[in-house]
Amino acid sequence: MDKDLIQALRLRGVDFTTARESETEGYLDEQQLEFATAQGRALYSFNIKDYMLVHSQFLGHEKSHAGIILTGQRQYSIGEQLRRLLLLIAAKSSEDMQDQVVFLSSFR
């Protein structure tokens, strides 16, 4: 995650953590999602292909997750990511995110 996006989200009171901060860098995608879910957090990633597969595997094994937010690596500027993430946060509760995959492109 870009440090400018991290700072901008924190200035707006968004409660989140990064893989670096939680010392989960290098974890497998499944482990990242399990960790985020244990923390009650949706996972934000640019890794669309792999996390769509992980989502399907979780549901196929009747495992729940706290939600996945996906976007393309270079799809949006930092400012546009911030704007769309804030729209998503305003629109969806943690209950709404349960076991869902949400694309940042849905929030304009």
ZIZI-V773247 format. One record per residue. RES is the residue in one small letter. SS is DSSP state (h for helix, s for strand, l for the rest). PHI is phi in whole degrees, -180 to 180 (none if undefined). D_LAST is the distance of its C-alpha to the last C-alpha in Angstrom with 2 decimals. Layout:
res->[RES:RES]
ss->[SS:SS]
phi->[PHI:PHI]
d_last->[D_LAST:D_LAST]
This chain:
res->[m:d:k:d:l:i:q:a:l:r:l:r:g:v:d:f:t:t:a:r:e:s:e:t:e:g:y:l:d:e:q:q:l:e:f:a:t:a:q:g:r:a:l:y:s:f:n:i:k:d:y:m:l:v:h:s:q:f:l:g:h:e:k:s:h:a:g:i:i:l:t:g:q:r:q:y:s:i:g:e:q:l:r:r:l:l:l:l:i:a:a:k:s:s:e:d:m:q:d:q:v:v:f:l:s:s:f:r]
ss->[l:l:h:h:h:h:h:h:h:h:h:l:l:l:l:l:l:l:l:l:l:l:l:l:l:l:l:l:h:h:h:h:h:h:h:h:h:h:l:l:l:l:s:s:s:l:l:h:h:h:h:h:h:h:h:h:h:h:h:h:l:l:l:l:l:l:l:s:s:s:l:l:l:l:l:l:l:h:h:h:h:h:h:h:h:h:h:h:h:h:h:l:l:h:h:h:h:l:l:l:s:s:s:h:h:h:l:l]
phi->[none:-68:-63:-68:-67:-57:-63:-64:-65:-66:-62:-97:79:-77:-89:-157:-141:-108:-60:-64:-65:-91:57:-114:-57:92:-67:-65:-55:-61:-67:-61:-68:-63:-63:-59:-64:-62:-87:73:-121:-74:-103:-110:-149:-95:-89:-61:-57:-69:-75:-66:-66:-60:-57:-61:-65:-59:-65:-64:-101:56:-99:-95:-141:-86:115:-132:-112:-125:-156:-72:-54:-117:-74:-134:-68:-59:-61:-71:-60:-58:-59:-70:-63:-66:-64:-62:-60:-71:-91:-124:-83:-62:-66:-65:-82:-52:61:-110:-110:-122:-95:-58:-63:-75:-113:-117]
d_last->[20.55:20.62:22.67:20.48:17.49:20.11:21.45:18.23:17.35:20.99:21.14:18.51:20.67:18.80:21.59:21.56:23.98:24.15:26.55:28.70:29.02:29.85:32.16:30.75:30.24:32.08:31.58:30.91:27.45:28.99:30.49:27.27:25.64:28.84:28.93:25.36:26.19:29.48:27.71:25.35:22.31:19.51:19.72:17.09:18.15:17.76:20.62:19.03:22.38:24.49:22.32:21.81:25.62:26.14:23.99:26.17:29.27:28.54:28.06:31.08:33.18:31.95:30.55:27.73:24.97:22.57:19.43:17.93:14.53:14.43:13.04:15.14:17.46:16.60:13.19:11.52:13.41:14.34:12.44:9.09:10.19:11.20:8.19:6.24:9.73:10.35:7.65:9.24:12.59:12.33:11.53:14.02:17.61:19.82:21.47:18.33:17.90:21.58:22.29:18.72:16.80:13.04:11.04:8.43:6.98:6.41:3.81:0.00]
